[in-house]
Structures are given as structure tokens and as C-alpha cells.
Amino acid sequence: MSHWTIDDIGWGEFDPAKVDPGLVAIVKTAALVEANAADYVRYLQAVFADDPQFLTAVARWGEEEQQHGAALGRWARLADPAFDFAAALAAFQRGYQIPPGESGSIRGSRAGELVARQVVETGTSSFYSALRDASAEPVLREIAGRIAADEFRHYKLFADHARRYAALTTAGALKVAATRFAEAGDAELGWAWYAANIDAPGAAPCRPRQHARTYNAVVARLYRRRHIESGVRMLLRAVGLRPRGLAFAATSMVLRGAMRLRAAAA
């Protein structure tokens, strides 16, 4: 089944009267993060250098992530004609880079890397679902919905490849997942928020942690219970737990609390 393209988007349905200014800054930031996927492709190619099956899959994954960035960037330009996507992306990439060309996984193993990727895809699928549901603008709803579906599929992609490797213990998988979840406030998002929304001649220097907190606070306000609970089910599956019962209830409660704290942090 062929993947959608930017030309499949109903751009002619764009309705400026339904643009929420509060969502524009979020979309600009997300566009930069998605467009920077090539760095992650190179990193994963180094970690899985002798696994041709995974290398083929991750190359396709990277192409789709970059397309997400291009679609979001095009919508952001419609919503704010002053937005220069290329210049913002260049500023972001000057400020933030992941370590290039590492042959060893920073997660300690390939299995750990695949758990971490499932955590990331859990976060992005729930984020784009929340963004879709928060927007009244029809083109943004379409884009966010298409990307959310892609991210659900990417989660399954990494889960399928994870089954080819020796599974981590539940404790080990939980450690990787908790570490990767905590990194949602890391330098990448701070630099993306700054480059997309603040960087200009005379602007104060980027403070990545501060800007990441601002971004996360704004995004956390989009989430509803259904988005959080869908993400919890995906997280539990990623670490080898059943997505129901006490584990589901406890994790949902913790994440709802974390989202409330994030929303109040800015």
C-alpha cells in the first residue's frame, strides 16, 4: 500500500479563520523536529550496521519522518506567511545535533534502542492525535491525522524488529522507557522551539531546558484522557506488560499527573 504524499493533502481547504494561533507555534516546532530525522537515520544505521532488513526499514522510516516535517512546515507557512521554514531548520540544526556516527547504542543494546524507539513513536502518535483533535482548521486536522496514523505504524515497525532480538527483562525495558520518556524535556525540543518561534536578530540566546519546558507545557494542554490512555497501552506493550489491570490504571494515573505538572510548568 503506497504511502501518502504532500500532494494528497487538501491544501485548497485551508481556512485561515479557523487557525488557532496557539497551535501555530507548536506546529512550527514539530516541523523542525520531524525534518531533522536524517540525523536519527544515520545514528540507527550505525547501531544496526550489519542488519540489512532493519536498514531498509529505517531508511523508509526516515523518508516518511522528513515528509512529515515538510507537510507541517508548509501548513505553518500558510498560517504565518512570515515563517521561513528553511531558515528555521538551519538555525535548529546549528544549535542541536545528536552525536553523529556512533556505532554503539546509547541505550546499551539494540533491544534497548528498539524499546526507546517505541517510546518515541508512542509519544508522537499520541501528540499528533491530540493536535488533530485540538484543531478546527481542516488542513491541519488532515495532516495531523495522517501523521498520527504513520506514527502508530512506525511503533509497530520497531516492535516487529524488536522481536528479532533478545528481549530485555521487564525491569531493563522499564528503565529504558523511563529514561527516554524523561528526555521529552531535552535539548532537542528546546532548540526547536527557539529556532521556530524566537530566534531573530537581537534575540536572547537559546536556553534549551527553559524553552523545552515551555514547549512541553503548551503541548500538555492539548491532551485529553483518551490520548493519554492510548499512549499508556502502547508503552505497556513496549515493555512487555499487559495493557490492562493494575499496571494500566497506575501508569495512566501517573502520566495524567505528569501532564498536569507539565501544563503548569511554563
C-alpha positions, 0 to 999 in steps of 0.5 A: 500500500503506497504511502501518502504524499504532500500532494494528497493533502487538501491544501485548497481547504485551508481556512485561515479563520479557523487557525488557532494561533496557539497551535501555530507555534507548536506546529512550527516546532514539530516541523523542525523536529520531524525534518531533522530525522536524517540525523536519527537515520544515520545514528540507527544505521550505525547501531544496526550496521550489519542488519540489512532488513532493519536498514531498509526499514529505517531508511523508509522510516526516515523518508516518511519522518522528513515528509512529515516535517515538510507537510507541517512546515508548509501548513505553518507557512500558510498560517504565518506567511512570515515563517521561513521554514528553511531558515528555521531548520538551519538555525535548529540544526546549528544549535542541536545535533545528536552525536553523529556516527556512533556505532554503539547504542546509547541505550546499551543494546539494540533491544534497548534502542528498539524499546526507546524507539517505541517510546518515541513513536508512542509519544508522537502518535499520541501528540499528533492525535491530540493536535488533530483533535485540538484543531478546527482548521481542516488542513491541519486536522488532515495532516495531523491525522495522517501523521498520527496514523504513520506514527502508530505504524512506525511503533509497530515497525520497531516492535516487529524488529524488536522481536528479532532480538533478545528481549530485555527483562521487564525491569531493563525495558522499564528503565529504558522507557523511563529514561527516554520518556524523561528526555521529552524535556531535552535539548532537542525540543528546546532548540526547536522551539527557539529556532521556530518561534524566537530566534531573530536578530537581537534575540536572547540566546537559546536556553534549551531546558527553559524553552523545552519546558515551555514547549512541553507545557503548551503541548500538555494542554492539548491532551485529553484522557483518551490520548493519554490512555492510548499512549499508556497501552502502547508503552505497556506493550513496549515493555512487555506488560499487559495493557490492562489491570493494575499496571494500566490504571497506575501508569495512566494515573501517573502520566495524567499527573505528569501532564498536569505538572507539565501544563503548569510548568511554563 
